[in-house]
Amino acid sequence: NYPIYILGYHLGIDPIDALLGLKSECGISPKVSSCSHADQDLASKSLQVAKKAGIIADASACYLMRRLEIEDVVQTEFGRIAVTQETLDIFSRRLQDAESSSFFDTASGGRKAGSMAIRDVQMIMTEWTEEEVNRKIDVMQSDLNWLKSDCELIGAVAKTDPADGIIRLRREEGGRFFDDIFASDGSGRVLISEDFHLRQWAHGLFETRSAWIQALLYHLAAAG
């Protein structure tokens, strides 16, 4: 019962891969909401507020918006999407990892990449062709370009400092998820995150308004 960012940190992967991997590798759906009517009503009201206050999206929310191709309509409804430097750094590291993990295959004369995983007690080796590797890198470069050119970078500064224990945790390597929470409080923007526990921490610390992608889609559909 802690944020996916921390899970990813302990596994040595970024929060996007941690979110996606829970389902694809473990068969576990990440907890996005409590599924209560009260939670859904609160998200709906938060998104109404966001029409004036704006939104800030964490790394996973940005990733899903891009894959769903809704980033333009989101910005039409709420204005420029705000992000923190930590989100930029996550996408930058993803691109660097994709570029550095490929290798030159002397047999084919092209660039390839591969990965290994254990599924059902069996070692599975997956390989990507040069075309697949280049396509993946192009998509990641496009994501990063979008973040830098279309989104608004805001500081991760809260209106009031929380307890010293929170400050110390944030300064540790696995505590950078607090940046989105602090930035949301400091800017007054509504936090968009798929991580139920992160949003709980945000509400507990600053009574931060928040919502998740499904609630966002419902709002956009209702708005036409």
C-alpha positions as CSV (number, residue, x, y, z in Angstrom):
1,N,0.0,0.0,0.0
2,Y,2.5,2.6,-1.1
3,P,3.0,4.6,-4.3
4,I,4.1,2.8,-7.5
5,Y,7.1,5.1,-7.8
6,I,8.5,3.5,-4.7
7,L,7.8,0.0,-6.1
8,G,9.6,0.9,-9.3
9,Y,12.6,2.3,-7.3
10,H,13.0,-0.9,-5.4
11,L,12.8,-2.9,-8.6
12,G,15.3,-0.6,-10.4
13,I,12.8,0.6,-13.0
14,D,10.9,3.8,-13.6
15,P,7.2,4.3,-12.4
16,I,5.8,3.9,-16.0
17,D,7.3,0.4,-16.4
18,A,6.3,-0.4,-12.8
19,L,2.7,0.6,-13.6
20,L,2.6,-1.4,-16.9
21,G,4.5,-4.3,-15.5
22,L,2.1,-5.0,-12.6
23,K,-0.5,-6.1,-15.2
24,S,1.7,-7.5,-18.0
25,E,4.2,-9.4,-15.8
26,C,2.3,-10.1,-12.6
27,G,-1.4,-10.1,-13.7
28,I,-2.2,-7.5,-11.0
29,S,-4.2,-4.5,-11.8
30,P,-2.8,-1.3,-10.2
31,K,-5.1,0.2,-7.7
32,V,-6.4,3.4,-9.4
33,S,-9.4,4.3,-7.1
34,S,-11.5,3.1,-4.3
35,C,-14.4,2.5,-6.7
36,S,-16.7,4.3,-4.3
37,H,-19.3,6.8,-5.5
38,A,-17.8,9.4,-3.1
39,D,-14.3,9.0,-4.7
40,Q,-15.8,9.3,-8.2
41,D,-17.9,12.4,-7.3
42,L,-14.8,14.0,-5.7
43,A,-12.8,13.4,-8.9
44,S,-15.6,14.8,-11.0
45,K,-15.8,18.0,-8.9
46,S,-12.0,18.3,-9.0
47,L,-12.0,18.2,-12.8
48,Q,-14.6,21.0,-12.8
49,V,-12.3,23.0,-10.7
50,A,-9.4,22.1,-13.0
51,K,-11.1,24.0,-15.9
52,K,-9.9,27.2,-14.2
53,A,-7.1,25.9,-12.0
54,G,-5.4,23.7,-14.5
55,I,-3.9,20.2,-14.1
56,I,-0.5,18.7,-13.3
57,A,0.1,15.2,-14.6
58,D,2.7,12.7,-13.2
59,A,4.9,10.6,-15.5
60,S,2.5,7.7,-15.9
61,A,-0.5,10.0,-16.6
62,C,1.6,11.8,-19.3
63,Y,2.5,8.4,-20.8
64,L,-1.1,7.3,-21.0
65,M,-2.4,10.6,-22.4
66,R,0.2,10.2,-25.2
67,R,-0.8,6.6,-25.9
68,L,-4.5,7.5,-25.9
69,E,-3.7,10.5,-28.1
70,I,-5.8,12.8,-25.9
71,E,-3.1,15.3,-25.0
72,D,-4.4,18.0,-27.4
73,V,-8.1,17.8,-26.2
74,V,-6.9,17.8,-22.6
75,Q,-5.0,21.0,-23.1
76,T,-8.0,22.5,-24.9
77,E,-10.2,21.8,-21.8
78,F,-7.7,22.6,-19.0
79,G,-5.0,24.7,-20.6
80,R,-1.3,23.7,-20.7
81,I,-0.5,20.5,-18.8
82,A,1.9,21.2,-16.0
83,V,4.8,18.8,-15.2
84,T,7.7,18.7,-12.8
85,Q,11.4,18.3,-13.6
86,E,11.2,14.8,-12.2
87,T,8.7,13.8,-15.0
88,L,11.0,15.3,-17.6
89,D,14.0,13.3,-16.1
90,I,12.0,10.0,-16.1
91,F,11.2,10.4,-19.8
92,S,14.8,11.5,-20.6
93,R,16.1,8.4,-18.8
94,R,13.7,6.1,-20.7
95,L,15.0,7.5,-24.0
96,Q,18.7,7.1,-22.9
97,D,18.0,3.5,-21.7
98,A,16.4,2.6,-25.1
99,E,19.3,4.1,-27.0
100,S,22.0,2.4,-24.9
101,S,20.3,-1.0,-24.7
102,S,20.5,-1.7,-28.4
103,F,23.4,-3.4,-30.0
104,F,24.9,-3.9,-33.5
105,D,24.2,-7.3,-34.9
106,T,27.1,-8.3,-37.2
107,A,25.0,-11.1,-38.8
108,S,22.2,-8.8,-40.1
109,G,24.2,-5.6,-40.2
110,G,21.6,-3.7,-38.2
111,R,20.8,-2.6,-34.7
112,K,18.8,-4.9,-32.4
113,A,17.7,-5.0,-28.8
114,G,16.5,-7.7,-26.5
115,S,15.3,-8.6,-23.0
116,M,14.9,-11.6,-20.7
117,A,12.1,-12.4,-18.3
118,I,10.9,-15.3,-16.2
119,R,7.4,-16.4,-16.8
120,D,5.8,-19.7,-15.5
121,V,9.3,-20.7,-14.3
122,Q,10.7,-20.4,-17.8
123,M,13.3,-18.0,-19.2
124,I,11.8,-16.0,-22.0
125,M,14.1,-14.1,-24.5
126,T,12.5,-11.3,-26.5
127,E,14.3,-9.6,-29.5
128,W,13.4,-6.5,-31.4
129,T,14.4,-5.8,-35.0
130,E,16.2,-2.6,-36.0
131,E,12.9,-1.2,-37.3
132,E,11.2,-1.9,-33.9
133,V,14.1,-0.4,-32.0
134,N,14.1,2.7,-34.1
135,R,10.3,3.0,-33.8
136,K,10.5,2.7,-30.0
137,I,13.2,5.4,-29.8
138,D,11.3,7.7,-32.1
139,V,8.2,7.4,-29.9
140,M,10.2,8.2,-26.8
141,Q,11.9,11.1,-28.4
142,S,8.5,12.4,-29.5
143,D,7.2,12.1,-25.9
144,L,10.2,14.1,-24.6
145,N,9.8,16.7,-27.2
146,W,6.1,17.1,-26.4
147,L,6.9,17.5,-22.7
148,K,9.5,20.2,-23.4
149,S,7.6,22.2,-26.0
150,D,3.9,21.8,-25.1
151,C,3.8,21.3,-21.3
152,E,4.5,23.8,-18.6
153,L,7.4,23.1,-16.3
154,I,6.5,24.2,-12.7
155,G,8.5,24.1,-9.5
156,A,8.0,21.4,-6.9
157,V,7.3,23.8,-4.0
158,A,4.4,23.4,-1.6
159,K,2.6,26.4,-0.1
160,T,3.6,25.2,3.4
161,D,6.3,22.8,4.5
162,P,5.1,19.4,5.7
163,A,6.6,17.5,8.6
164,D,10.4,17.0,8.7
165,G,9.9,13.2,8.1
166,I,8.3,13.9,4.8
167,I,11.1,16.3,3.8
168,R,13.7,13.7,4.7
169,L,11.8,11.0,2.7
170,R,11.6,13.3,-0.3
171,R,15.3,13.9,-0.3
172,E,16.0,10.1,-0.6
173,E,16.3,8.6,-4.0
174,G,12.9,6.9,-3.9
175,G,11.1,10.0,-2.7
176,R,11.0,12.1,-5.8
177,F,7.3,11.2,-6.3
178,F,6.6,14.0,-3.7
179,D,7.6,16.5,-6.4
180,D,4.2,16.1,-8.1
181,I,2.4,16.4,-4.8
182,F,4.4,19.5,-3.8
183,A,3.9,21.1,-7.2
184,S,0.2,20.5,-7.2
185,D,-0.2,22.1,-3.8
186,G,2.0,25.1,-4.6
187,S,0.3,25.8,-8.0
188,G,-3.2,25.0,-7.0
189,R,-3.5,22.6,-9.9
190,V,-5.5,19.3,-9.9
191,L,-3.2,16.3,-9.8
192,I,-3.8,13.6,-12.4
193,S,-2.3,10.3,-11.5
194,E,-3.2,6.6,-11.9
195,D,-1.6,5.9,-8.5
196,F,-4.4,5.7,-5.8
197,H,-1.9,5.6,-3.0
198,L,0.0,8.7,-4.3
199,R,-3.2,10.6,-4.5
200,Q,-4.1,9.5,-0.9
201,W,-0.7,10.8,0.3
202,A,-1.4,14.1,-1.5
203,H,-4.8,14.5,0.1
204,G,-3.5,13.5,3.5
205,L,-0.7,16.1,3.3
206,F,-2.3,19.0,1.6
207,E,-5.9,18.0,0.9
208,T,-4.9,18.1,-2.8
209,R,-7.6,17.7,-5.4
210,S,-6.9,14.9,-7.8
211,A,-8.3,12.5,-10.5
212,W,-7.2,9.6,-12.7
213,I,-7.3,9.0,-16.4
214,Q,-10.7,7.1,-16.5
215,A,-12.4,10.0,-14.6
216,L,-10.6,12.4,-17.0
217,L,-12.0,10.5,-20.0
218,Y,-15.5,10.6,-18.6
219,H,-15.2,14.4,-18.1
220,L,-14.0,14.9,-21.6
221,A,-16.8,12.8,-23.1
222,A,-19.4,14.8,-21.1
223,A,-17.8,18.0,-22.4
224,G,-18.2,16.7,-25.9
